Amino acid sequence: MNLFLSRLNEPQKRWYVATLSEEADGPSDRKLALITVLDEMTIRRGKAELQDQLSALPLDQQRRASL
């Protein structure tokens, strides 16, 4: 996992780890922080960013409308 994370930029890292944290049987924020060396607050920030972004997208549309 850390090899994969090393190839991502900072937002991508926190978003990826946030998705792992959100899984029903996934590790806790604390455990992910220990594994990835990301701060727990950074993981929570990633969860909030994903939630904000996803809530702005229409539920019935997979892609943005083309111009």
ChimeraX attribute file (.defattr): number of C-alpha atoms within 10 A of each C-alpha:
attribute: neighborCount
match mode: 1-to-1
recipient: residues
	/A:1	8
	/A:2	11
	/A:3	8
	/A:4	8
	/A:5	15
	/A:6	11
	/A:7	10
	/A:8	13
	/A:9	9
	/A:10	12
	/A:11	12
	/A:12	13
	/A:13	20
	/A:14	26
	/A:15	20
	/A:16	16
	/A:17	23
	/A:18	24
	/A:19	14
	/A:20	18
	/A:21	21
	/A:22	13
	/A:23	10
	/A:24	7
	/A:25	8
	/A:26	12
	/A:27	15
	/A:28	15
	/A:29	21
	/A:30	16
	/A:31	13
	/A:32	19
	/A:33	17
	/A:34	12
	/A:35	12
	/A:36	17
	/A:37	11
	/A:38	16
	/A:39	15
	/A:40	18
	/A:41	13
	/A:42	19
	/A:43	24
	/A:44	17
	/A:45	16
	/A:46	23
	/A:47	21
	/A:48	14
	/A:49	16
	/A:50	16
	/A:51	11
	/A:52	11
	/A:53	10
	/A:54	11
	/A:55	10
	/A:56	8
	/A:57	12
	/A:58	10
	/A:59	8
	/A:60	6
	/A:61	8
	/A:62	8
	/A:63	8
	/A:64	8
	/A:65	6
	/A:66	4
	/A:67	3
